[in-house]
Amino acid sequence: MRPTQRPLDFLLPVVSNDCFMTTHKAPSILKRMACFAYEGILIFGVTFISGLMFTMVLDTLMPSSASDPVSKSLTYRSVFQAFIFCVLTAYFIYFWRRGQTLAMKTWRIQLLDLQGQHLSTSMALKRWISSWVWFIPPLMALVPFSLSMAERAVLCLGWISVWATLARFQASQQFWHDAWSNTQLVEEAPKQS
């Protein structure tokens, strides 16, 4: 192993470190995780409003009987989940193509490709798919066990913490899904007054 190579660099696509922008530095992991938490709060609002719209449309198109209003929501659960997934996909693709989500704008973090440009739709979609590594492993680990809600939260938050810490082993200090999708998070340059 060369002295500049880090232990987990073999997971990266073959891209030289010279491709990463040198004019901006990667935000600290703490700042990125604060942005991640704030994004979660915003996503709660997006999913809440989307779910309300879905329910209103469903109630308008298919009124339920007063005796069993829950059965309709259980019947269309998979459709609702697919709808929310599509809404989240559209939200992230839309904002990532413009360089920042609302949370990233607040924390002054930009998302760029390796040449310092805004992402194309295909790059944003690749990042969206690869970013599910934050959630799929702990969710899959929950399947065979009957865990309490607190145990589930500890498992998910533990995985997220470990996965975030692994960015320190990546050559450019980016999260692994950014390295896999050839994107980078950078500090937004201060605005000149």
Buried (B, 14 or more C-beta within 10 A) or exposed (E): EEEEEBEBBEEBEEEEEEEBBEEBEBBEBEBBBBBBEBBEEBBEEBBEEBBEEBBEEBEEEEEBEEEEEEEBEEEBEEEBEEBBEEBBBEBBBEBBBBBBBBBBBBBBBBBBBBEBEBBEEEBBBBBBEBBEBBEEBBEEBBEEEEEEEEEBEEBBEEBBEEBBEBBEEBBBBBBBBBBBBBBBBBBBEEEEE
